[in-house]
């Protein structure tokens, strides 16, 4: 179960779903960045995102899940949102979600990380670049990291030296966004920046391999292993 909070970002109200573990805490926290389908449905309309929040809470993590597409009406066409997406606004969204999560009574503000799938994988990298207090980051098949979005933005890959936390990446070798070659470039960028990181790649898996709501993409074996690896990673860095 979750509660919905509303925070204002530059005059625009943003929904944030909050999932809290049972017990008194204090618990480690995660800001979870959404994948692209919820740009239309809204966070509450996407079973994959709700399941992810509940799964993380069961494992003892408090979760703040902001709706990064609050800048447009929910019914606006997805291409309008893609083309109009701005990294500076997303950075402000992250700051607001982090402040909300860190301020919860049951959360240890010194043990907060960031996680994201698909579009959220890109946002995970962006958040790690802009919120130096994050203690760990896990991105799953995040594409477009080699680009910037919005006027005046720069390619996110070029901001790797701003990341202050260890990073885990989980990718499918059949994916084309990011492609295996793209993943090699992300790996090299983090290495040059001196960012501790580990990447895991799955044969027979493409983009969205954890999304059980999409039978064409879902790969159970790779998904289960990725969940196991990410919980191990967060356990080492946030517990």
Buried (B, 14 or more C-beta within 10 A) or exposed (E): EBEEBEBEBEEEEBBBBBBBBEEEBBBBBBBBBBBBBBBBEBBBEBEBBBEBBBBBBEBBBBBBBBBBBBBBEBEBEEEEBBEBBBBBBBBBBBBBBBEBBBEBEBBBBEBBBBBBBBBBBBBBBBBBBBBEEBBBBBBBBBBBBBEBBEEEBEBBBBBBEBBBBBBBBBBBBBBEBBBEEBBEBBBEBBEEBEBEBEBBBBEEBBBBBBBBEEEEBBBEEBBEBBBEBBBEBBBEBBE
